[in-house]
Amino acid sequence: MSQEPNAATFFNSFAEAFDTIYDQKRNPFMRWVDGKFRSDMFLRYALTFEALEPLTGRTVLDVGCGSGPYIAEAFKRGAERVTGLDPAPNMLALVRQRLAQAGVTERQYELVTGLFPETPVGLHDYAIVMGVMDYVEDASAFLKALRPAVQRLAVVSFPSTHWFRTPFRKFRYQLRHCPVYFYTDTSIRKLCEQTGFSDIRIQKIPGAGMDFHVSLRP
Ligand SMILES: C[S@@+](CC[C@H](N)C(=O)[O-])C[C@H]1O[C@@H](n2cnc3c(N)ncnc32)[C@H](O)[C@@H]1O
């Protein structure tokens, strides 16, 4: 088995709460926590759209799209069509809501309920995989399947290990029956090379950073 179905179950029940991180709708204490410990989420968002240039007229695949903040931004920047894939139906319901509010019509996007790589996807110019590799047991099978789905560039985040935060994170997710996986610069490079990607650019997100932000050419 290459995927843990528990990530889907966990994110399905956590969808509303997760979405509030982006919209800063949380109480002042949680906003402080997010600013201090989740700044990676905002930095990887900025780095992603820096890498995906130009977006006008391009097609985008968002694997593990969650509540769809990247999908909405891709449309804002001129993307022609976006496919969002996520196993959590409650996340996809939030994407629909977000896109309707942004005035994006249903003909411009497709939302697929499922896990990658088990769920087949078509060819897109770009792929976005943010905050997902944390929950993928077989990263090699995942990246091998991603490559033929991308024509121009894929951007993927990988969580790194931190001597203090990682044991806590592992423990928290163990309680939720949702295993998490961690990577190093060397293991990411090896994985990406072995799965046939080229022009591998790895950036470690600074500060509270637990993430590597990686861009890959198929
Ligand atoms: C931390 S959230 C990130 C959501 C979004 N990409 C973002 O950055 O805001 C992780 C998402 O990945 C989804 N997910 C986990 N494993 C997956 C897999 N194997 N294939 C597709 N989606 C997956 C979860 O359901 C969840 O919505």
The ligand as an SDF file (V2000), in Angstrom:
LIG
                    3D

 27 29  0  0  0  0  0  0  0  0999 V2000
   -1.8820   20.0450    4.7560 C   0  0  0  0  0  0  0  0  0  0  0  0
   -3.1730   19.8740    3.5820 S   0  0  0  0  0  0  0  0  0  0  0  0
   -2.5400   20.9540    2.2940 C   0  0  0  0  0  0  0  0  0  0  0  0
   -3.6300   21.4870    1.4050 C   0  0  0  0  0  0  0  0  0  0  0  0
   -3.1530   22.4640    0.3270 C   0  0  0  0  0  0  0  0  0  0  0  0
   -2.2770   21.8390   -0.6150 N   0  0  0  0  0  0  0  0  0  0  0  0
   -2.4990   23.6470    0.9760 C   0  0  0  0  0  0  0  0  0  0  0  0
   -1.2740   23.7330    0.9630 O   0  0  0  0  0  0  0  0  0  0  0  0
   -3.2190   24.4950    1.5180 O   0  0  0  0  0  0  0  0  0  0  0  0
   -2.8500   18.2850    2.8870 C   0  0  0  0  0  0  0  0  0  0  0  0
   -3.9350   17.7960    1.9180 C   0  0  0  0  0  0  0  0  0  0  0  0
   -3.4210   16.6770    1.2030 O   0  0  0  0  0  0  0  0  0  0  0  0
   -4.4350   15.7200    1.0730 C   0  0  0  0  0  0  0  0  0  0  0  0
   -3.7660   14.4220    0.8290 N   0  0  0  0  0  0  0  0  0  0  0  0
   -3.1020   13.6540    1.7150 C   0  0  0  0  0  0  0  0  0  0  0  0
   -2.5830   12.5740    1.0920 N   0  0  0  0  0  0  0  0  0  0  0  0
   -2.9160   12.6970   -0.2300 C   0  0  0  0  0  0  0  0  0  0  0  0
   -2.6590   11.9150   -1.3920 C   0  0  0  0  0  0  0  0  0  0  0  0
   -1.9770   10.7880   -1.3310 N   0  0  0  0  0  0  0  0  0  0  0  0
   -3.1540   12.3260   -2.5840 N   0  0  0  0  0  0  0  0  0  0  0  0
   -3.8680   13.4830   -2.6590 C   0  0  0  0  0  0  0  0  0  0  0  0
   -4.1250   14.2700   -1.5920 N   0  0  0  0  0  0  0  0  0  0  0  0
   -3.6610   13.8810   -0.3960 C   0  0  0  0  0  0  0  0  0  0  0  0
   -5.2320   15.8300    2.3750 C   0  0  0  0  0  0  0  0  0  0  0  0
   -6.5420   15.3250    2.2500 O   0  0  0  0  0  0  0  0  0  0  0  0
   -5.2030   17.3290    2.6350 C   0  0  0  0  0  0  0  0  0  0  0  0
   -6.3120   18.0050    2.1180 O   0  0  0  0  0  0  0  0  0  0  0  0
  1  2  1  0
  2  3  1  0
  2 10  1  0
  3  4  1  0
  4  5  1  0
  5  6  1  0
  5  7  1  0
  7  8  2  0
  7  9  1  0
 10 11  1  0
 11 12  1  0
 11 26  1  0
 12 13  1  0
 13 14  1  0
 13 24  1  0
 14 15  1  0
 14 23  1  0
 15 16  2  0
 16 17  1  0
 17 18  1  0
 17 23  2  0
 18 19  1  0
 18 20  2  0
 20 21  1  0
 21 22  2  0
 22 23  1  0
 24 25  1  0
 24 26  1  0
 26 27  1  0
M  CHG  2   2   1   9  -1
M  END
$$$$
